[in-house]
Amino acid sequence: MTIHPIQAGVQVLLENPRADEGISDFESRAMHDGRLWLHVHASQRYKSTTVDLFLPTLLQPRRATGLALIARLLERGTQAHPDLRALNRYTDWLYGANYFAATQRFGAYQVLRLHLAAVDDRFLPQPESLGLQGAQLLSDVLLRPHAPQGVFGSAWVEQERLAHKKSIAASMEDRSVRAQRRCIQIMCPNEPYRLSADGDATEVDLFDGRQLTELLASHTRQSVAHLYVCGDVDMAQAMQMSELFAWERADNLESLADTGSASQQHPQQVIEFGDASQGRLMIGHRGGIHLGHPEYPAFLLLNVILGGEMVGRLYRRVRELEGLCYHIASYIEPMAGFLFVEAGIEVANLDRVQQHIADELTALGSAGPTDEELDNARLVIQHRLNAIADHRDALVHFDLQRRLAQAQISRGRLASILSEVDADQIRNVAAQLRRDTTYLLAPETAAEVVPGAP
């Protein structure tokens, strides 16, 4: 058995270190003594080449906010292109290449992402190695950002602090987003899942240019990076790109430890009032079945059968038959093993909607799904998995997610396992789910009719 460091700071055991690559969408190589992983998806299916650099870390208070601010600053310029106008002029010169920096959330992890997309050389009058030039730009952005006197300029920092606070506030104006965010915050008070990749608006002003510069340097040194290259490019060309990211790294790289999950002692219900035209209901369940779990394929199927599609039980019963909600759906958090049910309801119907949701989960946990439900769910998920191949961003997201989750399963293998899942397995998964947190965002005018409201 070989120890294979498949992602930052975590060693994963593979019986055959090459077996996973043979069925994966990416050919992968460990570079720079395993401190950078190169993943290549070679295909002429696309008209452009994309280069994505990911630097993951566990979501942490304050640090998450700082990294989100850093992502905004990394879009402002480099030493060679010292302002936004110069940077845009350069990407235009690269035949309209698209560049952005962002932070993204993968379960308990926050990832600093740098992205560059450029037209493939075969569509140019003559080859210009735009992919390599794009990789050089990403290297410059990360390692040589525009930082007068060695730190991010105070004017830029102030502008981005203000813009970031406005961005967070705007996202919370979406009542569904607000309900989702509050539910997981209440559900996971001591777990990284409660944190957003955007950080916390109350922490934005805690950072100045020097602190952000030091945080970027620390994050870069301590992270094991993942470089994804997709397009008409071979491994040799991609390895040439990877040499641009051979920066000095710390001796002890950050460990992305298994965070697990901690359930509440008893189910809890929280009702909050706000500027909403209807009630936004979120119910979070824990089952401990994450992306790397043997029962994960059955968990996927259960989600579709319950409420993952318009043919799901919740939609048919709660919306169409009972008329108790405007919409209702379920979705899973694959890296945490959570299942959420969300619904737009009249708040007076809260108890009835909750009971119907509980009844359907109980029924699936006792009698299981019908053959027709199982067949339809398989078709839905097979279609989704096949559709991933049409979207490089989805391909990259799926591959990085499974690596961070230590999941030894490729997209193709997951698709094949679905046909082997039977009703008993889905019944077993449903029986493991436990309601953890019920959250309702109710209109301020509904306090008198909300069951259990203070």
Helices and strands as residue ranges (DSSP letters): E 2-7, E 10-14, H 19-23, E 27-31, E 36-42, E 48-58, H 63-73, H 84-93, E 98-106, E 109-119, G 121-123, H 130-143, G 148-150, H 154-173, H 175-187, G 192-194, G 201-206, H 209-222, E 225-231, H 235-242, G 243-245, E 268-274, E 279-286, H 296-303, I 304-308, H 313-314, I 315-321, E 325-333, E 338-345, G 347-349, H 350-366, H 371-388, H 392-404, H 411-418, H 423-432, E 434-443, G 444-446
